[in-house]
Amino acid sequence: GNSVTQMEGPVTLSEEAFLTINCTYTATGYPSLFWYVQYPGEGLQLLLKATKADDKGSNKGFEATYRKETTSFHLEKGSVQVSDSAVYFCALSQIETSGSRLTFGEGTQLTVNP
Amino acid sequence: DTEVTQTPKHLVMGMTNKKSLKCEQHMGHRAMYWYKQKAKKPPELMFVYSYEKLSINESVPSRFSPECPNSSLLNLHLHALQPEDSALYLCASSQAGTQYFGPGTRLLVL
């Protein structure tokens, strides 16, 4: 079956530091890959996505590249801010006749200190 | 516009109460989802509706009853819940494999 493995947290960084959150996956076929972000007390927000190999998703300074050869989709940001403190979920999706089924990683808690 | 709305934002209920959660989207998405999320965990899929028909039930107890009155609305009816059902309940809708989530209803069962 499908699975997603994220680097364990929590991750604590200082403002303006470089961020990498590792994500690897196991799937049959050609899944789409996503990063979702969840701020305290809120729902999940789609941060970025990539639908095929070598695609780069980007949003709000975050980037991730779909690497089929290493089955990875690592999240990066060059300079984090305090407002980036949140839980980040890597996920993959495969479309089924009944809709799309998301497989999530366990989530990585990021805290950015001033 | 990629907005999914959910009401209420918070809900406290006793184990004998009946309540409903509501979800709405106006993006024309034909698949809608209910998830349950416990603290510090990823969301767990409960139900999927595709074209207003229930297509996936992840072996959810019958005290949770979903309903899809039309293509924009999704309800979750709650009855005789247990304290362990306290969680954040998230609704989502999808288009071309991308799911968009609502802000959730935080449920506390006393």
gemmi code that builds the backbone of each chain (N, CA, C; Angstrom):
import gemmi

chains = {
    "A": [
        ("GLY", (0.822, -1.194, 0.000), (0.000, 0.000, 0.000), (0.859, 1.248, 0.000)),
        ("ASN", (0.194, 2.386, -0.092), (0.899, 3.668, -0.098), (1.329, 4.071, 1.304)),
        ("SER", (2.443, 4.782, 1.386), (2.876, 5.315, 2.675), (3.720, 6.568, 2.453)),
        ("VAL", (3.744, 7.411, 3.478), (4.533, 8.645, 3.469), (5.317, 8.709, 4.768)),
        ("THR", (6.602, 8.981, 4.668), (7.463, 9.085, 5.842), (8.048, 10.494, 5.899)),
        ("GLN", (7.792, 11.173, 6.994), (8.339, 12.516, 7.211), (9.407, 12.487, 8.275)),
        ("MET", (10.334, 13.451, 8.193), (11.328, 13.549, 9.253), (10.615, 13.854, 10.566)),
        ("GLU", (11.130, 13.267, 11.613), (10.487, 13.440, 12.904), (10.743, 14.844, 13.426)),
        ("GLY", (9.775, 15.366, 14.126), (9.952, 16.648, 14.777), (10.126, 16.445, 16.257)),
        ("PRO", (9.929, 17.508, 17.026), (9.714, 18.850, 16.497), (11.009, 19.477, 15.982)),
        ("VAL", (10.853, 20.452, 15.123), (11.978, 21.207, 14.574), (11.897, 22.627, 15.123)),
        ("THR", (12.993, 23.100, 15.689), (13.052, 24.462, 16.227), (14.158, 25.221, 15.513)),
        ("LEU", (13.834, 26.366, 14.941), (14.791, 27.188, 14.215), (14.702, 28.632, 14.672)),
        ("SER", (15.758, 29.360, 14.399), (15.735, 30.807, 14.610), (15.236, 31.488, 13.342)),
        ("GLU", (14.654, 32.660, 13.534), (14.171, 33.428, 12.374), (15.302, 33.607, 11.364)),
        ("GLU", (14.945, 33.520, 10.083), (15.844, 33.670, 8.938), (16.702, 32.442, 8.683)),
        ("ALA", (16.528, 31.382, 9.435), (17.267, 30.145, 9.185), (16.698, 29.439, 7.964)),
        ("PHE", (17.485, 28.496, 7.424), (17.060, 27.677, 6.284), (16.312, 26.461, 6.812)),
        ("LEU", (15.202, 26.146, 6.125), (14.358, 25.032, 6.558), (14.380, 23.916, 5.525)),
        ("THR", (14.557, 22.695, 5.997), (14.295, 21.504, 5.197), (13.494, 20.526, 6.039)),
        ("ILE", (12.395, 20.055, 5.494), (11.641, 18.970, 6.116), (11.600, 17.834, 5.090)),
        ("ASN", (12.186, 16.713, 5.455), (12.284, 15.593, 4.520), (10.988, 14.803, 4.439)),
        ("CYS", (10.676, 14.357, 3.238), (9.499, 13.535, 3.000), (9.827, 12.523, 1.923)),
        ("THR", (9.605, 11.256, 2.205), (9.745, 10.212, 1.200), (8.450, 9.420, 1.137)),
        ("TYR", (8.221, 8.770, 0.027), (6.954, 8.083, -0.144), (7.147, 6.720, -0.801)),
        ("THR", (6.141, 5.890, -0.634), (6.026, 4.614, -1.323), (4.651, 4.566, -1.943)),
        ("ALA", (4.612, 4.328, -3.246), (3.320, 4.286, -3.927), (3.461, 3.523, -5.228)),
        ("THR", (2.358, 2.950, -5.653), (2.312, 2.372, -6.993), (1.835, 3.450, -7.954)),
        ("GLY", (2.237, 3.344, -9.178), (1.769, 4.296, -10.169), (2.401, 5.671, -10.008)),
        ("TYR", (1.621, 6.690, -10.325), (2.132, 8.060, -10.369), (1.259, 8.972, -9.507)),
        ("PRO", (1.560, 9.007, -8.209), (0.724, 9.833, -7.324), (1.017, 11.316, -7.506)),
        ("SER", (0.108, 12.127, -7.049), (0.364, 13.549, -6.849), (0.875, 13.734, -5.424)),
        ("LEU", (1.714, 14.743, -5.226), (2.318, 14.979, -3.917), (1.963, 16.373, -3.414)),
        ("PHE", (1.787, 16.471, -2.100), (1.303, 17.712, -1.491), (2.047, 18.003, -0.200)),
        ("TRP", (2.122, 19.292, 0.110), (2.430, 19.734, 1.462), (1.247, 20.563, 1.944)),
        ("TYR", (0.745, 20.183, 3.124), (-0.299, 20.939, 3.810), (0.301, 21.537, 5.072)),
        ("VAL", (-0.223, 22.698, 5.473), (0.225, 23.345, 6.699), (-0.981, 23.554, 7.605)),
        ("GLN", (-0.778, 23.313, 8.888), (-1.853, 23.503, 9.870), (-1.348, 24.429, 10.967)),
        ("TYR", (-1.900, 25.638, 11.005), (-1.584, 26.587, 12.068), (-2.390, 26.238, 13.304)),
        ("PRO", (-1.934, 26.645, 14.469), (-2.629, 26.272, 15.715), (-4.109, 26.611, 15.675)),
        ("GLY", (-4.937, 25.635, 16.015), (-6.382, 25.846, 16.100), (-7.092, 25.957, 14.771)),
        ("GLU", (-6.414, 25.619, 13.677), (-7.032, 25.771, 12.354), (-7.069, 24.449, 11.597)),
        ("GLY", (-7.717, 24.480, 10.422), (-7.732, 23.324, 9.536), (-6.465, 23.256, 8.707)),
        ("LEU", (-6.434, 22.314, 7.778), (-5.264, 22.169, 6.916), (-5.386, 23.111, 5.720)),
        ("GLN", (-4.271, 23.756, 5.399), (-4.225, 24.595, 4.202), (-3.259, 23.967, 3.204)),
        ("LEU", (-3.673, 23.932, 1.957), (-2.775, 23.450, 0.908), (-1.641, 24.459, 0.749)),
        ("LEU", (-0.407, 24.003, 0.924), (0.744, 24.881, 0.789), (1.289, 24.828, -0.634)),
        ("LEU", (1.502, 23.618, -1.139), (1.973, 23.469, -2.512), (1.751, 22.037, -2.967)),
        ("LYS", (1.857, 21.840, -4.277), (1.642, 20.503, -4.810), (2.475, 20.291, -6.062)),
        ("ALA", (2.641, 19.019, -6.419), (3.296, 18.651, -7.675), (2.624, 17.387, -8.184)),
        ("THR", (2.343, 17.358, -9.459), (1.551, 16.258, -9.984), (2.343, 15.266, -10.829)),
        ("LYS", (3.574, 15.597, -11.188), (4.369, 14.637, -11.960), (5.846, 14.827, -11.659)),
        ("ALA", (6.622, 13.833, -12.042), (8.057, 13.831, -11.750), (8.721, 15.096, -12.283)),
        ("ASP", (9.628, 15.637, -11.447), (10.431, 16.827, -11.730), (9.648, 18.134, -11.624)),
        ("ASP", (8.351, 18.059, -11.362), (7.589, 19.281, -11.082), (8.098, 19.910, -9.801)),
        ("LYS", (8.126, 21.243, -9.779), (8.434, 21.960, -8.542), (7.205, 22.730, -8.121)),
        ("GLY", (6.738, 22.473, -6.909), (5.657, 23.271, -6.341), (6.263, 24.381, -5.502)),
        ("SER", (5.629, 25.557, -5.520), (6.145, 26.667, -4.719), (5.007, 27.576, -4.281)),
        ("ASN", (5.188, 28.171, -3.088), (4.170, 29.073, -2.550), (4.742, 29.723, -1.303)),
        ("LYS", (4.571, 31.021, -1.154), (4.970, 31.768, 0.053), (6.436, 31.528, 0.416)),
        ("GLY", (7.290, 31.314, -0.557), (8.711, 31.115, -0.290), (9.094, 29.666, -0.048)),
        ("PHE", (8.100, 28.779, 0.075), (8.353, 27.351, 0.240), (8.451, 26.697, -1.139)),
        ("GLU", (9.299, 25.664, -1.229), (9.442, 24.925, -2.481), (9.583, 23.439, -2.178)),
        ("ALA", (9.157, 22.608, -3.123), (9.396, 21.167, -3.041), (9.398, 20.621, -4.458)),
        ("THR", (10.320, 19.697, -4.740), (10.445, 19.110, -6.076), (10.123, 17.627, -6.014)),
        ("TYR", (9.304, 17.180, -6.926), (8.877, 15.786, -7.034), (10.027, 14.996, -7.651)),
        ("ARG", (10.689, 14.185, -6.837), (11.829, 13.391, -7.294), (11.434, 11.928, -7.335)),
        ("LYS", (11.166, 11.428, -8.542), (10.716, 10.042, -8.646), (11.857, 9.075, -8.379)),
        ("GLU", (13.067, 9.466, -8.770), (14.190, 8.533, -8.626), (14.525, 8.264, -7.161)),
        ("THR", (14.281, 9.255, -6.310), (14.523, 9.069, -4.873), (13.219, 8.990, -4.077)),
        ("THR", (12.102, 8.942, -4.762), (10.749, 8.953, -4.150), (10.682, 9.940, -3.001)),
        ("SER", (11.028, 11.188, -3.310), (11.073, 12.210, -2.270), (10.357, 13.484, -2.698)),
        ("PHE", (9.988, 14.286, -1.693), (9.305, 15.558, -1.930), (9.633, 16.462, -0.741)),
        ("HIS", (10.886, 16.805, -0.597), (11.364, 17.560, 0.562), (10.918, 19.019, 0.493)),
        ("LEU", (10.487, 19.545, 1.627), (10.037, 20.937, 1.713), (11.204, 21.821, 2.141)),
        ("GLU", (11.387, 22.951, 1.447), (12.473, 23.872, 1.772), (11.976, 25.310, 1.777)),
        ("LYS", (12.630, 26.115, 2.637), (12.419, 27.560, 2.618), (13.729, 28.220, 3.013)),
        ("GLY", (14.083, 29.234, 2.279), (15.396, 29.842, 2.476), (15.527, 30.649, 3.751)),
        ("SER", (14.422, 31.235, 4.220), (14.503, 32.114, 5.391), (13.147, 32.080, 6.104)),
        ("VAL", (13.092, 31.344, 7.213), (11.802, 31.171, 7.883), (11.485, 32.383, 8.768)),
        ("GLN", (10.203, 32.562, 9.005), (9.702, 33.627, 9.870), (8.943, 33.016, 11.044)),
        ("VAL", (8.767, 33.814, 12.086), (8.017, 33.340, 13.258), (6.631, 32.861, 12.841)),
        ("SER", (6.052, 33.537, 11.858), (4.698, 33.196, 11.395), (4.634, 31.855, 10.662)),
        ("ASP", (5.772, 31.241, 10.363), (5.784, 29.917, 9.737), (5.631, 28.797, 10.755)),
        ("SER", (5.601, 29.135, 12.021), (5.433, 28.126, 13.069), (4.086, 27.432, 12.888)),
        ("ALA", (4.124, 26.122, 12.702), (2.920, 25.356, 12.371), (3.312, 23.885, 12.280)),
        ("VAL", (2.315, 23.030, 11.997), (2.573, 21.619, 11.694), (2.477, 21.436, 10.185)),
        ("TYR", (3.461, 20.766, 9.627), (3.522, 20.548, 8.181), (3.314, 19.066, 7.885)),
        ("PHE", (2.369, 18.782, 6.980), (2.051, 17.411, 6.598), (2.398, 17.197, 5.126)),
        ("CYS", (3.175, 16.161, 4.863), (3.405, 15.704, 3.502), (2.328, 14.663, 3.180)),
        ("ALA", (1.857, 14.655, 1.954), (0.790, 13.714, 1.601), (0.887, 13.344, 0.135)),
        ("LEU", (0.371, 12.167, -0.177), (0.245, 11.770, -1.572), (-1.196, 11.415, -1.862)),
        ("SER", (-1.552, 11.542, -3.112), (-2.924, 11.308, -3.527), (-2.948, 10.493, -4.797)),
        ("GLN", (-3.863, 9.537, -4.805), (-4.122, 8.813, -6.037), (-5.607, 8.868, -6.292)),
        ("ILE", (-5.942, 9.183, -7.518), (-7.346, 9.350, -7.860), (-7.988, 7.981, -8.024)),
        ("GLU", (-9.126, 7.818, -7.354), (-9.910, 6.599, -7.489), (-11.265, 6.977, -8.063)),
        ("THR", (-12.019, 5.999, -8.448), (-13.347, 6.297, -8.998), (-14.223, 6.966, -7.950)),
        ("SER", (-13.906, 6.745, -6.675), (-14.720, 7.296, -5.591), (-14.215, 8.647, -5.114)),
        ("GLY", (-13.249, 9.235, -5.782), (-12.653, 10.494, -5.329), (-11.159, 10.295, -5.216)),
        ("SER", (-10.489, 11.148, -4.488), (-9.048, 10.967, -4.299), (-8.794, 10.562, -2.859)),
        ("ARG", (-7.853, 9.681, -2.656), (-7.517, 9.219, -1.310), (-6.161, 9.784, -0.932)),
        ("LEU", (-6.116, 10.534, 0.161), (-4.870, 11.117, 0.659), (-4.228, 10.193, 1.668)),
        ("THR", (-2.924, 9.984, 1.505), (-2.117, 9.298, 2.509), (-1.187, 10.340, 3.106)),
        ("PHE", (-1.274, 10.533, 4.425), (-0.500, 11.567, 5.114), (0.725, 10.992, 5.797)),
        ("GLY", (1.761, 11.821, 5.905), (2.822, 11.546, 6.848), (2.360, 11.929, 8.246)),
        ("GLU", (3.212, 11.689, 9.240), (2.822, 11.911, 10.625), (2.831, 13.389, 11.026)),
        ("GLY", (3.385, 14.232, 10.183), (3.420, 15.659, 10.492), (4.710, 16.061, 11.186)),
        ("THR", (5.157, 17.271, 10.919), (6.355, 17.817, 11.549), (6.017, 19.171, 12.151)),
        ("GLN", (6.192, 19.269, 13.473), (5.941, 20.527, 14.171), (7.147, 21.439, 13.999)),
        ("LEU", (6.934, 22.623, 13.450), (7.998, 23.615, 13.282), (7.742, 24.788, 14.217)),
        ("THR", (8.741, 25.138, 14.994), (8.694, 26.338, 15.823), (9.830, 27.247, 15.399)),
        ("VAL", (9.498, 28.496, 15.094), (10.508, 29.486, 14.710), (10.567, 30.544, 15.798)),
        ("ASN", (11.734, 30.708, 16.370), (11.934, 31.688, 17.439), (12.503, 32.995, 16.905)),
        ("PRO", (12.085, 34.125, 17.503), (12.594, 35.425, 17.030), (14.096, 35.565, 17.290)),
    ],
    "B": [
        ("ASP", (-11.493, 30.951, -5.927), (-11.944, 30.755, -4.566), (-11.833, 29.264, -4.220)),
        ("THR", (-11.105, 28.962, -3.158), (-10.927, 27.567, -2.749), (-11.401, 27.405, -1.325)),
        ("GLU", (-12.576, 27.951, -1.015), (-13.017, 27.968, 0.364), (-14.043, 26.876, 0.662)),
        ("VAL", (-13.761, 26.174, 1.733), (-14.700, 25.225, 2.319), (-15.065, 25.790, 3.695)),
        ("THR", (-16.349, 25.912, 3.961), (-16.770, 26.450, 5.258), (-17.378, 25.350, 6.109)),
        ("GLN", (-17.212, 25.478, 7.427), (-17.749, 24.509, 8.362), (-18.384, 25.230, 9.531)),
        ("THR", (-19.515, 24.703, 9.965), (-20.170, 25.209, 11.177), (-20.653, 24.041, 12.017)),
        ("PRO", (-20.680, 24.199, 13.338), (-20.116, 25.303, 14.096), (-18.604, 25.186, 14.203)),
        ("LYS", (-17.961, 26.190, 14.738), (-16.513, 26.143, 14.928), (-16.160, 25.275, 16.144)),
        ("HIS", (-16.994, 25.378, 17.163), (-16.810, 24.599, 18.381), (-18.147, 23.968, 18.759)),
        ("LEU", (-18.085, 22.793, 19.372), (-19.306, 22.121, 19.814), (-18.997, 21.298, 21.049)),
        ("VAL", (-19.826, 21.484, 22.079), (-19.742, 20.666, 23.282), (-21.054, 19.912, 23.386)),
        ("MET", (-20.986, 18.616, 23.563), (-22.208, 17.823, 23.654), (-22.065, 16.706, 24.665)),
        ("GLY", (-23.198, 16.335, 25.253), (-23.226, 15.203, 26.151), (-23.407, 13.917, 25.378)),
        ("MET", (-23.217, 12.817, 26.054), (-23.256, 11.518, 25.377), (-24.655, 11.135, 24.903)),
        ("THR", (-25.675, 11.820, 25.399), (-27.040, 11.490, 24.962), (-27.579, 12.477, 23.926)),
        ("ASN", (-26.788, 13.485, 23.606), (-27.256, 14.516, 22.674), (-27.219, 14.040, 21.230)),
        ("LYS", (-28.007, 14.754, 20.398), (-27.898, 14.636, 18.949), (-27.533, 16.001, 18.391)),
        ("LYS", (-26.505, 16.045, 17.589), (-26.072, 17.285, 16.973), (-25.643, 16.989, 15.542)),
        ("SER", (-25.454, 18.068, 14.755), (-24.997, 17.914, 13.377), (-23.894, 18.908, 13.071)),
        ("LEU", (-22.949, 18.458, 12.271), (-21.908, 19.325, 11.729), (-22.250, 19.597, 10.266)),
        ("LYS", (-21.934, 20.831, 9.842), (-22.272, 21.215, 8.475), (-21.035, 21.664, 7.726)),
        ("CYS", (-21.002, 21.326, 6.444), (-19.884, 21.691, 5.571), (-20.465, 22.185, 4.256)),
        ("GLU", (-19.846, 23.224, 3.693), (-20.352, 23.786, 2.437), (-19.196, 24.219, 1.544)),
        ("GLN", (-19.352, 23.963, 0.250), (-18.371, 24.454, -0.733), (-19.119, 24.862, -1.997)),
        ("HIS", (-18.610, 25.915, -2.624), (-19.248, 26.412, -3.848), (-18.229, 26.455, -4.975)),
        ("MET", (-17.355, 25.454, -4.993), (-16.327, 25.382, -6.031), (-16.713, 24.412, -7.136)),
        ("GLY", (-17.894, 23.797, -7.005), (-18.315, 22.838, -8.022), (-17.632, 21.492, -7.900)),
        ("HIS", (-16.964, 21.253, -6.763), (-16.293, 19.970, -6.571), (-17.334, 18.868, -6.361)),
        ("ARG", (-17.091, 17.689, -6.944), (-18.081, 16.615, -6.868), (-17.705, 15.534, -5.861)),
        ("ALA", (-16.580, 15.690, -5.193), (-16.212, 14.759, -4.126), (-16.045, 15.548, -2.839)),
        ("MET", (-16.620, 15.035, -1.757), (-16.514, 15.678, -0.448), (-16.196, 14.625, 0.590)),
        ("TYR", (-15.511, 15.066, 1.658), (-14.901, 14.139, 2.609), (-15.145, 14.600, 4.049)),
        ("TRP", (-15.233, 13.643, 4.956), (-15.151, 13.897, 6.394), (-13.914, 13.198, 6.950)),
        ("TYR", (-13.164, 13.951, 7.753), (-11.995, 13.437, 8.454), (-12.146, 13.705, 9.946)),
        ("LYS", (-11.478, 12.865, 10.727), (-11.345, 13.078, 12.168), (-9.862, 13.255, 12.464)),
        ("GLN", (-9.540, 14.280, 13.258), (-8.138, 14.515, 13.594), (-7.974, 14.645, 15.104)),
        ("LYS", (-7.163, 13.778, 15.664), (-6.787, 13.877, 17.068), (-5.513, 14.710, 17.174)),
        ("ALA", (-5.279, 15.216, 18.372), (-4.148, 16.125, 18.592), (-2.824, 15.464, 18.190)),
        ("LYS", (-2.017, 16.235, 17.473), (-0.669, 15.837, 17.077), (-0.657, 14.623, 16.132)),
        ("LYS", (-1.770, 14.402, 15.432), (-1.865, 13.301, 14.478), (-2.364, 13.812, 13.140)),
        ("PRO", (-2.098, 13.076, 12.053), (-2.697, 13.477, 10.768), (-4.180, 13.153, 10.752)),
        ("PRO", (-4.924, 13.780, 9.848), (-6.352, 13.465, 9.728), (-6.564, 12.011, 9.310)),
        ("GLU", (-7.660, 11.435, 9.831), (-8.061, 10.074, 9.456), (-9.350, 10.155, 8.645)),
        ("LEU", (-9.349, 9.526, 7.492), (-10.527, 9.551, 6.634), (-11.679, 8.785, 7.281)),
        ("MET", (-12.883, 9.412, 7.218), (-14.092, 8.737, 7.726), (-14.999, 8.342, 6.557)),
        ("PHE", (-15.396, 9.337, 5.767), (-16.367, 9.115, 4.696), (-15.964, 9.899, 3.453)),
        ("VAL", (-16.353, 9.348, 2.286), (-16.203, 10.047, 1.015), (-17.531, 10.001, 0.284)),
        ("TYR", (-17.951, 11.158, -0.212), (-19.101, 11.244, -1.106), (-18.601, 11.638, -2.490)),
        ("SER", (-19.048, 10.900, -3.489), (-18.713, 11.208, -4.871), (-20.017, 11.366, -5.637)),
        ("TYR", (-20.191, 12.522, -6.246), (-21.444, 12.824, -6.951), (-22.656, 12.533, -6.065)),
        ("GLU", (-22.556, 13.001, -4.837), (-23.634, 12.962, -3.847), (-23.975, 11.563, -3.371)),
        ("LYS", (-23.156, 10.585, -3.708), (-23.382, 9.226, -3.224), (-22.233, 8.816, -2.313)),
        ("LEU", (-22.563, 8.118, -1.231), (-21.534, 7.632, -0.329), (-20.709, 6.571, -1.039)),
        ("SER", (-19.410, 6.826, -1.171), (-18.562, 5.893, -1.897), (-17.564, 5.187, -0.990)),
        ("ILE", (-17.196, 5.815, 0.109), (-16.269, 5.189, 1.056), (-16.758, 5.442, 2.476)),
        ("ASN", (-16.844, 4.377, 3.252), (-17.086, 4.445, 4.694), (-15.952, 3.645, 5.320)),
        ("GLU", (-15.065, 4.334, 6.039), (-13.902, 3.657, 6.601), (-14.247, 2.970, 7.914)),
        ("SER", (-15.276, 2.136, 7.876), (-15.691, 1.370, 9.059), (-15.943, 2.271, 10.263)),
        ("VAL", (-16.636, 3.353, 10.012), (-16.933, 4.318, 11.071), (-18.144, 3.832, 11.870)),
        ("PRO", (-18.111, 3.960, 13.198), (-19.273, 3.532, 14.020), (-20.550, 4.242, 13.593)),
        ("SER", (-21.667, 3.563, 13.765), (-22.951, 4.081, 13.281), (-23.431, 5.309, 14.055)),
        ("ARG", (-22.774, 5.640, 15.156), (-23.142, 6.872, 15.855), (-22.764, 8.112, 15.052)),
        ("PHE", (-21.977, 7.932, 13.999), (-21.685, 8.978, 13.023), (-22.474, 8.665, 11.748)),
        ("SER", (-23.305, 9.623, 11.310), (-24.134, 9.377, 10.141), (-23.962, 10.514, 9.145)),
        ("PRO", (-23.343, 10.271, 7.994), (-23.153, 11.338, 7.022), (-24.374, 11.511, 6.138)),
        ("GLU", (-24.464, 12.704, 5.571), (-25.558, 13.008, 4.645), (-25.072, 14.032, 3.644)),
        ("CYS", (-25.452, 13.865, 2.379), (-25.076, 14.824, 1.346), (-26.354, 15.299, 0.653)),
        ("PRO", (-26.976, 16.366, 1.154), (-28.264, 16.804, 0.603), (-28.176, 17.303, -0.842)),
        ("ASN", (-27.036, 17.904, -1.199), (-26.827, 18.337, -2.586), (-25.325, 18.456, -2.830)),
        ("SER", (-24.963, 18.864, -4.019), (-23.546, 18.834, -4.398), (-22.686, 19.834, -3.643)),
        ("SER", (-23.313, 20.783, -2.923), (-22.542, 21.796, -2.200), (-22.476, 21.554, -0.700)),
        ("LEU", (-23.330, 20.680, -0.195), (-23.484, 20.528, 1.246), (-23.144, 19.115, 1.707)),
        ("LEU", (-22.547, 19.056, 2.880), (-22.249, 17.775, 3.507), (-22.508, 17.924, 4.992)),
        ("ASN", (-23.266, 17.001, 5.548), (-23.563, 17.024, 6.974), (-22.989, 15.786, 7.644)),
        ("LEU", (-22.730, 15.922, 8.927), (-22.357, 14.764, 9.740), (-23.215, 14.789, 10.980)),
        ("HIS", (-24.121, 13.815, 11.085), (-25.033, 13.734, 12.217), (-24.403, 12.879, 13.309)),
        ("LEU", (-24.492, 13.401, 14.530), (-23.825, 12.788, 15.669), (-24.862, 12.372, 16.704)),
        ("HIS", (-24.746, 11.161, 17.206), (-25.708, 10.675, 18.201), (-25.038, 9.674, 19.112)),
        ("ALA", (-25.236, 9.865, 20.400), (-24.712, 8.943, 21.413), (-23.204, 8.776, 21.301)),
        ("LEU", (-22.518, 9.911, 21.187), (-21.067, 9.840, 21.071), (-20.409, 9.504, 22.401)),
        ("GLN", (-19.165, 9.089, 22.313), (-18.350, 8.751, 23.461), (-17.279, 9.819, 23.678)),
        ("PRO", (-16.766, 9.942, 24.884), (-15.710, 10.942, 25.123), (-14.518, 10.793, 24.177)),
        ("GLU", (-14.212, 9.573, 23.768), (-13.059, 9.382, 22.864), (-13.326, 9.893, 21.456)),
        ("ASP", (-14.572, 10.300, 21.182), (-14.879, 10.911, 19.894), (-14.525, 12.395, 19.857)),
        ("SER", (-14.114, 12.930, 20.981), (-13.673, 14.327, 21.009), (-12.471, 14.488, 20.081)),
        ("ALA", (-12.559, 15.453, 19.177), (-11.514, 15.618, 18.152), (-11.852, 16.836, 17.308)),
        ("LEU", (-10.986, 17.127, 16.362), (-11.258, 18.126, 15.326), (-11.816, 17.382, 14.111)),
        ("TYR", (-13.004, 17.797, 13.652), (-13.621, 17.155, 12.499), (-13.471, 18.088, 11.300)),
        ("LEU", (-12.821, 17.561, 10.293), (-12.497, 18.340, 9.107), (-13.303, 17.861, 7.915)),
        ("CYS", (-13.770, 18.816, 7.152), (-14.424, 18.536, 5.879), (-13.477, 18.949, 4.771)),
        ("ALA", (-13.539, 18.274, 3.645), (-12.735, 18.646, 2.483), (-13.539, 18.393, 1.218)),
        ("SER", (-13.146, 19.063, 0.157), (-13.696, 18.762, -1.163), (-12.524, 18.680, -2.130)),
        ("SER", (-12.736, 18.021, -3.250), (-11.605, 17.830, -4.158), (-11.978, 18.038, -5.617)),
        ("GLN", (-10.951, 18.442, -6.351), (-11.043, 18.607, -7.793), (-9.749, 18.089, -8.397)),
        ("ALA", (-9.839, 17.185, -9.341), (-8.650, 16.646, -10.019), (-7.587, 16.173, -9.030)),
        ("GLY", (-8.023, 15.524, -7.967), (-7.083, 14.915, -7.039), (-6.539, 15.830, -5.959)),
        ("THR", (-6.877, 17.108, -5.968), (-6.401, 18.030, -4.932), (-7.529, 18.293, -3.939)),
        ("GLN", (-7.255, 18.035, -2.663), (-8.262, 18.245, -1.628), (-8.042, 19.586, -0.940)),
        ("TYR", (-9.144, 20.271, -0.687), (-9.161, 21.554, 0.008), (-9.970, 21.374, 1.283)),
        ("PHE", (-9.368, 21.795, 2.384), (-9.966, 21.549, 3.694), (-10.656, 22.790, 4.244)),
        ("GLY", (-11.672, 22.533, 5.053), (-12.301, 23.585, 5.829), (-11.550, 23.810, 7.131)),
        ("PRO", (-12.003, 24.789, 7.926), (-11.311, 25.124, 9.177), (-11.574, 24.134, 10.309)),
        ("GLY", (-12.580, 23.282, 10.143), (-12.838, 22.255, 11.140), (-13.845, 22.667, 12.203)),
        ("THR", (-14.419, 21.646, 12.838), (-15.261, 21.812, 14.031), (-14.569, 21.079, 15.162)),
        ("ARG", (-14.291, 21.829, 16.242), (-13.655, 21.196, 17.395), (-14.757, 20.677, 18.309)),
        ("LEU", (-14.831, 19.374, 18.457), (-15.895, 18.718, 19.203), (-15.382, 18.200, 20.532)),
        ("LEU", (-16.126, 18.505, 21.584), (-15.834, 17.969, 22.909), (-17.060, 17.201, 23.386)),
        ("VAL", (-16.876, 15.935, 23.709), (-17.963, 15.088, 24.196), (-17.753, 14.861, 25.696)),
        ("LEU", (-18.762, 15.275, 26.463), (-18.634, 15.151, 27.918), (-19.398, 13.939, 28.433)),
    ],
}
model = gemmi.Model(1)
for chain_id, residues in chains.items():
    chain = gemmi.Chain(chain_id)
    for i, (resn, *xyz) in enumerate(residues, 1):
        res = gemmi.Residue()
        res.name, res.seqid = resn, gemmi.SeqId(i, " ")
        for name, pos in zip(("N", "CA", "C"), xyz):
            atom = gemmi.Atom()
            atom.name, atom.element = name, gemmi.Element(name[0])
            atom.pos, atom.b_iso = gemmi.Position(*pos), 0.0
            res.add_atom(atom)
        chain.add_residue(res)
    model.add_chain(chain)
structure = gemmi.Structure()
structure.add_model(model)
structure.setup_entities()
